[in-house]
């Protein structure tokens, strides 16, 4: 599972230098971080809709789109999947309630 995300992240990173006319990923990245974030938000909303509807297959498809667009958004801001995984690893074993309470307010 993680190997798939790692491979996808590496592909997205490689597309940063690709011609935007030759790659959907490169075209998204060329539009800037704000557009990448907008597209991520659109896909997240579509996933929410499918979750509410209860269509498992459509939800799985939309969730794949969400993960892809999350990685594109991260790449647009030069945040690596490894950085995100390190945060998750650091949180592992900590109660979600305790972790949330320890976050800085503001």
Backbone as a chain_set.jsonl record, in Angstrom:
{"seq": "XXXXXXXXXXXXXXXXXXXXXXXXXXXXXXXXXXXXXXXXXXXXXXXXXXXXXXXXXXXXXXXXXXXXXXXXXXXXXXXXXXXXXXXXXXXXXXXXXXXXXXXXXX", "coords": {"N": [[0.829, -1.194, 0.0], [1.796, 1.311, 0.939], [3.908, 1.391, -0.81], [2.704, 1.9, -3.25], [1.774, 4.539, -2.943], [4.23, 5.783, -2.54], [5.469, 5.305, -5.006], [3.682, 6.694, -6.694], [4.032, 9.285, -5.683], [6.708, 9.726, -6.375], [6.485, 9.697, -9.16], [4.887, 11.958, -9.571], [6.636, 13.914, -8.611], [8.639, 13.706, -10.542], [7.273, 14.689, -12.71], [7.274, 17.385, -12.348], [9.194, 18.667, -13.847], [8.364, 18.201, -16.378], [6.917, 18.814, -19.642], [4.096, 20.825, -19.62], [2.169, 20.418, -21.575], [2.329, 17.776, -22.106], [1.61, 16.242, -19.964], [-0.831, 15.621, -17.525], [-0.392, 15.962, -14.79], [1.887, 17.634, -14.813], [0.715, 19.835, -16.017], [-1.127, 20.646, -14.07], [0.636, 21.292, -11.944], [2.007, 23.391, -13.152], [0.141, 25.382, -13.062], [0.252, 26.307, -10.538], [0.421, 26.351, -6.871], [-2.0, 27.181, -5.685], [-4.046, 26.508, -7.52], [-3.672, 23.765, -7.56], [-4.41, 23.174, -4.934], [-7.077, 23.953, -5.015], [-8.11, 22.064, -6.822], [-7.665, 19.726, -5.356], [-9.475, 20.202, -3.264], [-11.922, 20.125, -4.684], [-11.969, 17.435, -5.441], [-12.031, 16.225, -2.94], [-14.552, 16.997, -2.033], [-16.14, 15.618, -3.876], [-15.563, 13.01, -3.065], [-16.676, 13.039, -0.517], [-19.378, 13.313, -1.161], [-19.863, 10.821, -2.411], [-19.367, 9.158, -0.247], [-21.505, 9.793, 1.405], [-23.61, 8.987, -0.211], [-23.145, 6.278, -0.279], [-22.059, 4.581, -2.183], [-19.82, 2.255, -2.695], [-17.892, 1.538, -4.669], [-17.696, 3.89, -6.234], [-16.872, 5.627, -4.22], [-14.355, 4.538, -3.599], [-13.041, 5.09, -6.001], [-13.161, 7.919, -6.085], [-11.749, 8.439, -3.74], [-9.223, 7.588, -4.504], [-8.682, 9.575, -6.374], [-8.582, 11.749, -4.613], [-6.312, 11.13, -3.055], [-4.312, 11.206, -5.052], [-4.513, 13.932, -5.88], [-3.952, 15.18, -3.468], [-1.251, 14.504, -3.165], [-0.232, 15.864, -5.391], [-0.802, 18.507, -4.646], [0.804, 18.71, -2.363], [3.324, 18.384, -3.566], [3.392, 20.691, -5.081], [3.952, 22.556, -3.193], [6.358, 21.736, -2.328], [6.428, 19.797, -0.288], [7.219, 16.758, 0.963], [6.125, 13.323, 0.595], [7.419, 11.723, 2.426], [7.836, 13.532, 4.542], [5.22, 13.931, 5.431], [4.572, 11.322, 6.183], [6.381, 11.029, 8.273], [5.284, 12.733, 10.18], [2.893, 11.362, 10.672], [3.988, 8.964, 11.664], [5.172, 9.945, 14.005], [2.941, 10.564, 15.445], [1.801, 8.123, 15.893], [0.454, 5.793, 18.133], [-0.301, 7.66, 19.915], [-3.043, 8.984, 21.554], [-5.742, 10.2, 19.657], [-7.283, 12.249, 20.702], [-5.577, 13.286, 22.667], [-3.446, 14.096, 21.062], [-4.637, 16.071, 19.469], [-5.34, 17.938, 21.471], [-2.83, 18.757, 22.231], [-1.928, 20.317, 20.174], [-0.793, 23.481, 18.941], [-2.668, 26.389, 19.697], [-4.616, 28.564, 17.647]], "CA": [[0.0, 0.0, 0.0], [2.681, 2.466, 0.995], [4.725, 1.381, -2.03], [1.922, 2.542, -4.306], [1.826, 5.989, -2.704], [5.611, 6.209, -2.765], [5.667, 5.306, -6.464], [2.902, 7.804, -7.232], [4.697, 10.518, -5.274], [7.914, 9.866, -7.205], [6.039, 10.044, -10.511], [4.462, 13.362, -9.512], [7.861, 14.714, -8.479], [9.301, 13.695, -11.852], [6.478, 15.476, -13.65], [7.51, 18.814, -12.111], [10.032, 19.206, -14.92], [7.816, 17.787, -17.67], [6.171, 19.789, -20.431], [2.69, 20.816, -19.22], [1.325, 19.926, -22.663], [2.5, 16.333, -22.246], [1.274, 15.56, -18.721], [-1.874, 16.242, -16.698], [0.252, 16.369, -13.547], [2.715, 18.809, -15.096], [-0.161, 20.982, -16.29], [-1.635, 21.107, -12.771], [1.725, 21.936, -11.218], [2.339, 24.65, -13.83], [-0.879, 26.373, -12.697], [0.592, 26.832, -9.229], [-0.094, 25.685, -5.675], [-3.393, 27.534, -5.391], [-4.898, 25.693, -8.393], [-3.554, 22.391, -7.072], [-5.226, 23.098, -3.717], [-8.48, 24.028, -5.456], [-8.465, 20.773, -7.415], [-7.754, 18.799, -4.234], [-10.75, 20.466, -2.59], [-13.011, 19.614, -5.527], [-11.974, 15.975, -5.359], [-12.454, 15.865, -1.584], [-16.013, 17.154, -1.994], [-16.715, 14.497, -4.625], [-15.447, 11.827, -2.212], [-17.677, 13.19, 0.539], [-20.688, 13.014, -1.76], [-19.975, 9.372, -2.599], [-19.458, 8.546, 1.08], [-22.879, 9.989, 1.862], [-24.472, 8.146, -1.057], [-22.925, 4.883, 0.081], [-21.588, 3.794, -3.321], [-18.454, 1.857, -2.329], [-16.995, 1.601, -5.828], [-17.475, 5.301, -6.567], [-16.082, 6.202, -3.138], [-12.971, 4.097, -3.787], [-12.51, 5.838, -7.137], [-12.97, 9.308, -5.671], [-10.678, 8.457, -2.747], [-7.969, 7.525, -5.276], [-8.474, 10.934, -6.901], [-8.194, 12.598, -3.484], [-4.91, 10.845, -2.721], [-3.485, 11.74, -6.131], [-4.499, 15.396, -5.842], [-3.234, 15.565, -2.255], [0.179, 14.424, -3.472], [0.09, 16.966, -6.308], [-0.815, 19.734, -3.85], [2.018, 18.691, -1.544], [4.469, 18.611, -4.467], [3.362, 22.098, -5.491], [4.538, 23.319, -2.083], [7.611, 21.066, -1.965], [6.285, 18.987, 0.919], [7.348, 15.378, 0.491], [5.349, 12.27, 1.246], [8.208, 11.312, 3.593], [7.566, 14.474, 5.634], [3.874, 13.636, 5.935], [4.65, 10.032, 6.859], [7.093, 11.249, 9.533], [4.304, 13.293, 11.123], [2.012, 10.257, 11.07], [4.763, 8.061, 12.515], [5.341, 10.587, 15.313], [1.634, 10.542, 16.13], [1.384, 6.747, 16.133], [0.451, 5.398, 19.534], [-0.819, 8.763, 20.722], [-4.49, 9.15, 21.435], [-6.146, 11.312, 18.8], [-7.75, 13.346, 21.555], [-4.397, 13.894, 23.285], [-2.67, 14.764, 20.008], [-5.357, 17.294, 19.116], [-5.25, 18.856, 22.599], [-1.447, 19.271, 22.315], [-1.629, 21.216, 19.045], [-0.824, 24.916, 19.267], [-3.932, 27.076, 19.411], [-4.442, 29.787, 16.882]], "C": [[0.872, 1.257, 0.0], [3.545, 2.546, -0.253], [3.997, 2.074, -3.176], [1.961, 4.054, -4.155], [3.225, 6.535, -2.937], [5.905, 6.304, -4.253], [4.917, 6.468, -7.108], [3.554, 9.139, -6.898], [5.943, 10.775, -6.119], [7.555, 10.255, -8.637], [5.625, 11.506, -10.57], [5.682, 14.273, -9.43], [8.584, 14.806, -9.82], [8.565, 14.563, -12.86], [6.66, 16.98, -13.453], [8.301, 19.444, -13.251], [9.522, 18.827, -16.309], [7.095, 18.946, -18.35], [4.693, 19.717, -20.032], [1.736, 20.328, -20.32], [1.382, 18.405, -22.803], [2.014, 15.546, -21.036], [0.214, 16.338, -17.949], [-1.257, 16.759, -15.404], [1.084, 17.624, -13.75], [1.851, 20.031, -15.351], [-0.765, 21.531, -15.0], [-0.559, 21.872, -12.011], [2.091, 23.284, -11.828], [1.345, 25.755, -13.483], [-0.675, 26.918, -11.292], [-0.101, 26.132, -8.075], [-1.567, 25.977, -5.39], [-4.35, 26.691, -6.226], [-4.851, 24.232, -7.96], [-4.41, 22.196, -5.823], [-6.713, 23.126, -4.064], [-8.936, 22.678, -5.999], [-8.571, 19.703, -6.336], [-9.087, 18.963, -3.512], [-11.942, 19.943, -3.37], [-13.12, 18.092, -5.401], [-12.421, 15.503, -3.978], [-13.975, 15.961, -1.454], [-16.688, 16.006, -2.73], [-16.643, 13.208, -3.803], [-16.481, 11.874, -1.087], [-19.065, 12.831, 0.012], [-20.872, 11.518, -1.917], [-20.045, 8.639, -1.267], [-20.875, 8.647, 1.622], [-23.84, 9.101, 1.082], [-24.324, 6.662, -0.735], [-22.477, 3.993, -1.068], [-20.109, 3.476, -3.101], [-17.487, 1.984, -3.496], [-16.678, 3.04, -6.204], [-16.63, 5.986, -5.476], [-14.616, 5.8, -3.281], [-12.312, 4.874, -4.925], [-12.229, 7.294, -6.765], [-11.866, 9.427, -4.631], [-9.31, 8.374, -3.434], [-7.652, 8.894, -5.864], [-8.01, 11.883, -5.802], [-6.718, 12.381, -3.133], [-3.967, 11.405, -3.779], [-3.378, 13.262, -6.019], [-3.873, 15.932, -4.557], [-1.731, 15.555, -2.523], [0.618, 15.519, -4.43], [0.154, 18.281, -5.527], [0.435, 19.818, -2.975], [3.245, 18.997, -2.398], [4.542, 20.072, -4.891], [3.975, 23.004, -4.427], [5.823, 22.68, -1.555], [7.566, 20.395, -0.596], [6.277, 17.532, 0.454], [6.412, 14.435, 1.24], [6.087, 11.78, 2.488], [7.969, 12.234, 4.789], [6.211, 14.197, 6.269], [3.89, 12.328, 6.717], [5.373, 10.159, 8.196], [6.159, 11.834, 10.588], [3.368, 12.194, 11.608], [2.729, 9.275, 11.991], [4.921, 8.638, 13.919], [4.048, 10.547, 16.12], [1.203, 9.138, 16.517], [1.493, 6.399, 17.615], [-0.023, 6.482, 20.476], [-2.323, 8.842, 20.499], [-4.792, 10.351, 20.542], [-6.609, 12.509, 19.604], [-6.564, 14.06, 22.204], [-3.581, 14.659, 22.256], [-3.331, 16.079, 19.622], [-5.248, 18.34, 20.223], [-3.855, 19.485, 22.697], [-1.09, 20.225, 21.188], [-1.678, 22.666, 19.511], [-2.17, 25.525, 18.869], [-3.667, 28.281, 18.55], [-4.701, 29.681, 15.479]], "O": [[0.703, 2.147, -0.834], [3.879, 3.639, -0.71], [4.622, 2.762, -3.983], [2.159, 4.771, -5.135], [3.384, 7.632, -3.473], [6.518, 7.268, -4.711], [5.462, 7.153, -7.974], [3.618, 10.028, -7.747], [6.201, 11.907, -6.528], [8.253, 11.059, -9.255], [5.974, 12.214, -11.514], [5.742, 15.294, -10.115], [9.084, 15.87, -10.187], [9.183, 15.114, -13.771], [6.244, 17.767, -14.303], [8.102, 20.613, -13.581], [10.185, 19.107, -17.308], [6.717, 19.926, -17.708], [4.096, 18.643, -20.103], [0.628, 19.879, -20.028], [0.583, 17.814, -23.53], [2.003, 14.315, -21.067], [0.336, 17.545, -17.742], [-1.563, 17.869, -14.969], [1.003, 18.566, -12.962], [2.206, 21.14, -14.95], [-0.902, 22.745, -14.849], [-0.806, 22.963, -11.497], [2.446, 24.216, -11.107], [1.669, 26.937, -13.596], [-1.341, 27.872, -10.889], [-1.081, 25.413, -8.267], [-2.292, 25.108, -4.906], [-5.358, 26.209, -5.71], [-5.868, 23.539, -7.99], [-5.062, 21.163, -5.674], [-7.508, 22.401, -3.468], [-10.024, 22.206, -5.671], [-9.467, 18.861, -6.387], [-9.748, 17.976, -3.186], [-12.87, 19.38, -2.788], [-14.213, 17.539, -5.272], [-13.115, 14.493, -3.861], [-14.606, 15.103, -0.837], [-17.696, 15.476, -2.264], [-17.57, 12.399, -3.843], [-17.086, 10.856, -0.751], [-19.827, 12.127, 0.674], [-21.935, 10.993, -1.587], [-20.709, 7.608, -1.163], [-21.387, 7.703, 2.225], [-24.772, 8.533, 1.651], [-25.266, 5.887, -0.899], [-22.51, 2.769, -0.943], [-19.249, 4.334, -3.301], [-16.376, 2.487, -3.326], [-15.523, 3.375, -6.464], [-15.779, 6.821, -5.779], [-13.728, 6.634, -3.102], [-11.152, 5.27, -4.817], [-11.172, 7.831, -7.099], [-11.122, 10.407, -4.631], [-8.353, 9.013, -2.997], [-6.5, 9.328, -5.858], [-7.143, 12.727, -6.033], [-5.972, 13.34, -2.938], [-2.945, 12.007, -3.45], [-2.279, 13.815, -6.06], [-3.317, 17.031, -4.558], [-1.023, 16.49, -2.15], [1.721, 16.049, -4.3], [1.07, 19.078, -5.73], [1.05, 20.879, -2.862], [4.105, 19.78, -1.996], [5.631, 20.626, -5.041], [4.46, 24.094, -4.734], [6.313, 23.034, -0.483], [8.541, 20.423, 0.156], [5.434, 17.13, -0.347], [5.973, 14.713, 2.356], [5.456, 11.456, 3.495], [7.907, 11.767, 5.926], [6.07, 14.223, 7.491], [3.292, 12.234, 7.789], [5.021, 9.473, 9.155], [6.238, 11.468, 11.761], [3.078, 12.096, 12.8], [2.158, 8.809, 12.977], [4.817, 7.913, 14.908], [4.08, 10.501, 17.35], [0.336, 8.97, 17.374], [2.503, 6.681, 18.26], [-0.138, 6.265, 21.683], [-2.797, 8.771, 19.365], [-4.159, 11.399, 20.669], [-6.356, 13.654, 19.228], [-6.542, 15.289, 22.283], [-3.08, 15.747, 22.541], [-2.651, 17.093, 19.465], [-5.08, 19.523, 19.928], [-3.708, 20.606, 23.185], [-0.048, 20.879, 21.243], [-2.49, 23.034, 20.359], [-2.726, 25.198, 17.82], [-2.639, 28.945, 18.684], [-4.579, 30.667, 14.752]]}, "num_chains": 1, "name": "protein.A"}
